[in-house]
Amino acid sequence: MQRKGIETAVGVFVLIGILCVAYLAIRLGRMEMFGGDYYTLSAYFTTVTGLKTGAPVELAGVEVGRVDSIGLDMQTQMAVVQLKIQNGLEIKDDAIASIKTSGLIGDKFIRLTVGGSPQTLKPGDTIIDTEAPLDIEELIGKFVFGKV
């Protein structure tokens, strides 16, 4: 009888351990179990060098969403970025989406700059004003070869 009690305790301990690992994997991977509370906006960029799916979207330094997907629009030959923005957050239709770098050689993220228009973007709309990331390699190349 004592052996069954030990085996049951070990089984419960292992089950709790597996549940803890699953929880941490979901939280650290920033996965959403049931779609989350977001709406989608899109933005067109001339280049999205270094930007990755899952990168943060910030407004006034506060994370308000994530990059959902990155693709190529074959007609305009521009990169299309789908942004997942928290519900309840109103983005003005003259907001600017810029690809920025966190730190000197850090990861890329999208910074939204607040607009002053009274009109807001609806789910599925497109942010018109965008700024591509600064290409440091190109800038250094111009400096080295005296084309600055």
ChimeraX attribute file (.defattr): number of C-alpha atoms within 10 A of each C-alpha:
attribute: neighborCount
match mode: 1-to-1
recipient: residues
	/A:1	5
	/A:2	6
	/A:3	8
	/A:4	9
	/A:5	10
	/A:6	11
	/A:7	11
	/A:8	11
	/A:9	12
	/A:10	12
	/A:11	12
	/A:12	12
	/A:13	11
	/A:14	12
	/A:15	12
	/A:16	12
	/A:17	12
	/A:18	12
	/A:19	11
	/A:20	11
	/A:21	12
	/A:22	12
	/A:23	12
	/A:24	12
	/A:25	12
	/A:26	12
	/A:27	11
	/A:28	9
	/A:29	10
	/A:30	10
	/A:31	12
	/A:32	10
	/A:33	7
	/A:34	6
	/A:35	7
	/A:36	11
	/A:37	11
	/A:38	17
	/A:39	16
	/A:40	19
	/A:41	20
	/A:42	20
	/A:43	21
	/A:44	25
	/A:45	21
	/A:46	14
	/A:47	18
	/A:48	20
	/A:49	14
	/A:50	14
	/A:51	20
	/A:52	17
	/A:53	14
	/A:54	18
	/A:55	17
	/A:56	22
	/A:57	23
	/A:58	19
	/A:59	16
	/A:60	10
	/A:61	10
	/A:62	11
	/A:63	15
	/A:64	19
	/A:65	22
	/A:66	22
	/A:67	22
	/A:68	18
	/A:69	15
	/A:70	19
	/A:71	12
	/A:72	14
	/A:73	12
	/A:74	9
	/A:75	6
	/A:76	10
	/A:77	12
	/A:78	16
	/A:79	18
	/A:80	21
	/A:81	24
	/A:82	20
	/A:83	28
	/A:84	23
	/A:85	23
	/A:86	16
	/A:87	14
	/A:88	9
	/A:89	12
	/A:90	12
	/A:91	22
	/A:92	18
	/A:93	20
	/A:94	18
	/A:95	19
	/A:96	19
	/A:97	24
	/A:98	21
	/A:99	22
	/A:100	18
	/A:101	17
	/A:102	10
	/A:103	8
	/A:104	7
	/A:105	8
	/A:106	10
	/A:107	14
	/A:108	20
	/A:109	24
	/A:110	27
	/A:111	23
	/A:112	21
	/A:113	19
	/A:114	15
	/A:115	14
	/A:116	11
	/A:117	11
	/A:118	9
	/A:119	12
	/A:120	16
	/A:121	15
	/A:122	14
	/A:123	14
	/A:124	12
	/A:125	13
	/A:126	18
	/A:127	20
	/A:128	14
	/A:129	15
	/A:130	19
	/A:131	18
	/A:132	16
	/A:133	20
	/A:134	15
	/A:135	11
	/A:136	11
	/A:137	9
	/A:138	10
	/A:139	12
	/A:140	13
	/A:141	12
	/A:142	12
	/A:143	11
	/A:144	10
	/A:145	8
	/A:146	8
	/A:147	9
	/A:148	9
